[in-house]
């Protein structure tokens, strides 16, 4: 991923009135509400089963992660099973260290020869929105105190909703090691990853991002950055700060000013029809600081939006000020939503394909 910041302040009715390199979006923006969608193109989802182990080696804490991926990607309605096991038995048959793991994507229902094992039986359900992958998961923990002894089984069944890259903990155990004497633990979690089509995996998307703050008189303060990311890769952005000189501040003569910036993330994924499924999660941070000082003590507000855009198309996403509960206090002065009610913030994004 490559970042390049092109930072300047535009004080004019439109960014096109500014001077400087590339001072206007690549194309005339289309309002984001016109191309917002409720689902993305679906090529299947991999449900990954992970085990995180923490133990001790010569009194030092160490961690290791095992990964088990359900066989192939899952379409809606498909079912997959997997098993992950951890630990070893000592020569006498009692439980030794947890610091080893095994994973298989098929099992016959019998308890494996490890102290702890977890079975996962998952069916993919219809998505809850463009990035909400849902699964009906029945899981079971098989614990065996001694090799050859009867196993104890616990578990449950639940519906799990996962956004891309999000991890969900199904179970956790802790046990003292009879080898090292240290407390050891294991965490069992699942994660969903959309299947990437082979022809798109090496492709890159180029994002041109503008943050525009509009004052009540129509004056616009704008900042711009651009970046390149692989297809399906999430890229975070943090726009440079704008400092609107507000005329109605009761503390304008106290050496304080309002500082604002847009932050968030983008994730684009090419579609088979040539368009791009684009997820934008953005919010505006606000702060009350001494004039020229860095932003501190900020508050924000925003959310996620899904779009279907054509390469080279520019969208304008209005960043709402719906949260009326925030307050910012500094040196006995307070910034409230009423003071910014006539202001507007927007993100302008152009997506290109490299």
C-alpha positions in Angstrom: 0.0 0.0 0.0 1.3 3.4 -1.0 0.2 6.7 0.6 0.6 10.2 -0.8 -0.8 13.3 0.9 -1.6 16.4 -1.1 -2.6 18.8 1.7 -3.8 22.3 1.2 -6.6 24.5 2.4 -9.1 25.7 -0.2 -11.0 28.9 0.8 -13.5 29.3 -2.1 -17.0 28.3 -3.1 -15.7 25.2 -4.9 -12.4 23.2 -4.8 -11.9 24.1 -8.5 -11.3 27.7 -7.5 -8.1 26.7 -5.6 -4.6 26.8 -6.9 -2.3 23.9 -6.7 -1.8 20.4 -8.2 -5.0 18.4 -8.9 -7.3 20.8 -7.1 -10.6 19.2 -8.1 -11.9 15.7 -8.0 -11.2 13.6 -11.1 -14.9 13.7 -12.3 -18.1 15.5 -11.2 -19.2 13.7 -8.1 -22.4 11.7 -8.0 -24.4 11.8 -4.7 -23.5 8.6 -2.8 -27.2 7.9 -2.0 -27.8 7.3 -5.7 -25.4 4.3 -5.9 -25.7 2.9 -2.3 -26.4 -0.8 -2.3 -27.6 -3.4 0.3 -25.4 -6.3 -0.9 -22.2 -7.1 -2.7 -21.3 -9.7 -5.4 -20.8 -13.0 -3.6 -18.2 -15.6 -4.5 -18.3 -17.6 -1.3 -16.9 -17.1 2.2 -14.2 -19.0 4.0 -15.0 -19.6 7.7 -11.6 -19.8 9.5 -11.2 -21.6 12.8 -8.3 -20.5 14.9 -6.7 -21.5 18.2 -4.6 -19.1 20.2 -2.3 -20.7 22.7 -0.4 -18.9 25.5 2.1 -20.7 27.7 5.5 -20.4 29.2 9.0 -21.3 27.9 11.7 -20.9 30.5 9.3 -18.5 32.4 8.7 -16.3 29.4 5.2 -15.9 28.0 4.8 -17.0 24.4 1.9 -17.1 22.0 1.2 -19.2 19.0 -1.7 -19.4 16.6 -3.1 -22.4 14.7 -5.3 -21.9 11.7 -8.0 -24.2 10.3 -9.9 -23.2 7.1 -13.2 -24.8 6.3 -12.8 -26.8 3.1 -13.2 -24.5 0.1 -15.4 -21.4 0.3 -19.0 -21.6 1.5 -22.0 -20.5 -0.5 -25.3 -19.6 1.3 -26.8 -22.8 2.6 -23.6 -24.8 2.5 -22.4 -26.7 5.5 -18.8 -27.3 6.7 -17.2 -29.2 9.6 -13.8 -28.8 11.2 -11.9 -29.8 14.3 -9.0 -28.3 16.2 -7.2 -30.0 19.1 -4.6 -28.8 21.5 -2.3 -30.2 24.2 -0.4 -33.4 24.8 -0.5 -36.3 27.2 2.4 -37.1 29.5 3.8 -40.6 29.6 1.6 -41.4 32.6 -1.4 -40.4 30.6 -2.1 -37.1 32.4 -2.4 -33.8 30.6 0.9 -32.1 29.7 1.4 -28.8 28.0 -1.2 -27.0 25.9 1.5 -25.6 23.6 0.8 -27.8 20.5 -2.2 -27.9 18.2 -3.7 -29.9 15.4 -6.4 -29.1 12.9 -8.5 -31.2 10.5 -11.4 -30.3 8.2 -13.1 -33.7 8.6 -13.9 -35.8 11.7 -15.9 -38.9 12.5 -17.4 -37.9 15.9 -14.9 -39.8 18.0 -12.8 -37.9 20.5 -9.2 -37.3 19.2 -6.2 -38.3 21.3 -5.5 -34.8 22.7 -6.6 -33.3 26.0 -8.7 -30.6 24.4 -10.5 -30.6 21.1 -13.2 -28.4 19.6 -15.6 -29.4 16.8 -17.3 -26.9 14.6 -20.4 -27.6 12.5 -21.3 -24.5 10.5 -23.9 -23.6 7.9 -23.7 -20.3 6.1 -26.9 -18.1 6.3 -27.9 -15.2 4.1 -25.9 -12.1 4.7 -27.1 -9.3 6.9 -26.0 -6.5 4.6 -23.0 -6.1 2.3 -20.4 -7.1 4.9 -22.4 -9.1 7.5 -21.5 -12.8 7.0 -23.8 -15.0 9.1 -23.3 -18.6 10.2 -25.3 -21.1 12.2 -22.6 -22.7 14.3 -22.8 -25.7 16.6 -19.6 -26.2 18.5 -18.5 -28.7 21.1 -15.5 -28.8 23.5 -14.2 -32.3 24.2 -12.0 -32.4 27.3 -10.1 -35.5 28.4 -8.4 -35.5 31.8 -6.3 -38.6 31.2 -5.5 -40.6 28.0 -8.1 -43.2 27.5 -10.5 -41.7 30.0 -14.1 -40.8 29.3 -14.3 -37.3 27.7 -16.4 -34.5 29.0 -18.4 -32.6 26.3 -19.7 -29.0 26.5 -20.9 -26.6 23.9 -23.8 -24.8 22.3 -25.4 -23.6 19.1 -25.6 -20.0 18.0 -25.9 -17.6 15.0 -22.7 -15.6 14.6 -22.5 -12.5 12.4 -19.0 -11.5 11.2 -17.8 -8.6 9.2 -14.7 -9.2 7.1 -11.7 -9.7 9.3 -13.7 -9.7 12.5 -12.9 -12.4 15.1 -15.4 -14.0 17.3 -14.5 -16.0 20.4 -16.4 -19.3 20.8 -14.6 -20.7 23.9 -11.7 -20.1 26.2 -9.9 -22.4 28.7 -7.1 -21.9 31.2 -5.1 -24.7 32.8 -1.8 -25.0 34.8 0.9 -26.9 33.0 2.3 -29.9 34.8 5.5 -29.4 32.8 6.4 -25.8 33.3 4.2 -24.8 36.2 2.9 -21.8 34.3 -0.7 -21.0 33.7 -1.6 -21.8 30.1 -4.6 -20.8 28.1 -6.3 -21.5 24.8 -8.8 -19.3 22.9 -10.9 -20.7 20.1 -12.2 -18.1 17.6 -13.7 -18.0 14.1 -13.2 -15.4 11.4 -14.9 -14.9 8.0 -13.0 -14.1 4.8 -14.7 -13.6 1.4 -13.3 -15.7 -1.4 -11.1 -13.8 -3.8 -11.4 -14.7 -7.5 -7.9 -15.7 -8.8 -8.0 -13.2 -11.7 -8.5 -10.3 -9.3 -6.1 -11.2 -6.4 -3.1 -9.2 -7.8 -5.1 -6.2 -9.0 -4.8 -2.9 -7.3 -7.3 -0.1 -6.7 -6.3 3.6 -6.5 -8.3 5.9 -4.2 -8.4 9.7 -4.5 -9.9 11.0 -1.3 -11.1 14.5 -0.5 -12.5 15.8 2.8 -14.5 19.0 2.3 -15.8 21.1 5.2 -18.4 23.7 4.1 -18.9 26.9 6.2 -22.4 28.6 6.4 -21.4 31.1 3.8 -20.5 28.4 1.2 -16.7 28.7 1.7 -15.1 25.2 1.5 -12.0 24.0 3.4 -10.7 20.9 1.7 -7.9 18.4 2.2 -6.9 15.6 -0.1 -4.9 12.3 0.0 -4.5 9.4 -2.3 -3.5 5.8 -1.9 -3.2 2.5 -3.6 -4.3 -0.9 -2.1 -4.7 -4.5 -3.4 -8.1 -5.7 -4.4 -10.1 -6.6 -1.2 -7.5 -4.9 1.1 -8.8 -2.5 3.7 -7.0 0.8 3.8 -7.3 3.3 6.6 -7.3 7.0 6.0 -6.7 10.0 8.3 -7.2 13.3 6.5 -5.2 16.4 7.4 -6.8 18.8 9.9 -9.0 21.7 8.8 -9.4 24.6 11.2 -12.6 26.6 10.4 -12.5 30.1 11.9 -16.0 30.3 13.3 -17.4 33.7 13.8 -20.0 32.7 16.3 -17.7 31.2 18.9 -18.2 32.8 22.3 -14.5 32.1 23.1 -12.9 33.3 19.8 -10.8 35.8 21.7 -9.5 33.3 24.2 -6.9 31.8 21.9 -9.0 28.7 21.1 -10.1 27.3 17.8 -12.0 24.3 16.3 -10.0 21.6 14.6 -11.6 18.9 12.5 -10.6 15.9 10.4 -12.2 13.0 8.6 -10.9 9.5 9.4 -12.1 6.0 8.4 -11.4 3.1 6.0 -12.1 2.0 2.5 -12.3 -1.5 1.1 -12.9 -2.1 -2.6 -13.4 -5.4 -4.5 -13.6 -5.8 -8.2 -16.8 -7.4 -9.6 -17.1 -9.7 -12.6 -19.1 -7.0 -14.5 -16.1 -4.5 -14.2 -17.6 -2.4 -11.4 -16.2 -2.1 -7.9 -18.0 -3.0 -4.6 -16.9 -0.3 -2.2 -17.3 -0.2 1.6 -16.6 3.2 3.2 -16.5 3.7 7.0 -16.0 7.3 7.9 -16.5 9.8 10.6 -15.6 13.4 11.5 -13.5 14.1 14.5 -13.9 17.5 16.3 -11.7 19.1 18.9 -11.3 22.4 20.7 -7.6 23.4 20.9 -5.3 26.3 21.3 -4.7 28.0 18.0 -2.4 26.0 15.9 -2.1 23.1 18.4 -2.5 19.4 17.6 -5.9 17.8 17.9 -6.6 16.4 21.4 -9.7 15.3 23.3 -11.7 14.8 20.1 -15.2 13.3 19.6 -16.5 11.7 16.4 -19.5 10.2 14.8 -20.1 8.3 11.6 -20.8 4.8 10.1 -20.4 2.4 7.3 -21.8 2.7 3.8 -21.8 0.3 0.8 -21.6 1.4 -2.9 -21.3 0.0 -6.4 -19.1 2.3 -8.4 -17.6 2.2 -11.9 -13.8 2.7 -12.3 -13.1 6.4 -12.5 -16.5 7.4 -11.0 -16.5 9.9 -8.2 -19.0 9.8 -5.3 -19.8 12.4 -2.7 -20.7 11.0 0.7 -22.3 13.5 3.1 -21.0 12.9 6.7 -24.0 13.5 9.0 -24.0 15.3 12.3 -26.8 13.1 13.8 -25.3 12.8 17.2 -26.5 15.8 19.2 -25.2 14.6 22.6 -21.5 15.5 22.3 -19.8 18.3 24.2 -16.2 19.4 24.1 -14.8 21.3 27.1 -11.5 23.1 27.4 -10.3 25.7 29.8 -13.8 26.4 31.0 -15.2 26.8 27.4 -17.6 24.4 25.7 -18.1 23.5 22.1 -21.6 22.2 21.3 -23.4 20.8 18.2 -25.4 24.1 17.9 -22.2 25.9 17.1 -21.7 23.7 14.0 -25.3 23.2 12.9 -25.0 25.3 9.8 -21.7 23.6 8.7 -21.5 20.5 6.5 -18.9 17.8 5.9 -18.4 15.5 3.0 -16.0 12.8 1.7 -15.4 12.8 -2.1 -13.9 9.5 -3.4 -12.7 8.4 -6.8 -11.8 4.8 -7.4 -9.5 3.7 -10.2 -8.2 0.3 -11.2 -4.5 -0.2 -11.7 
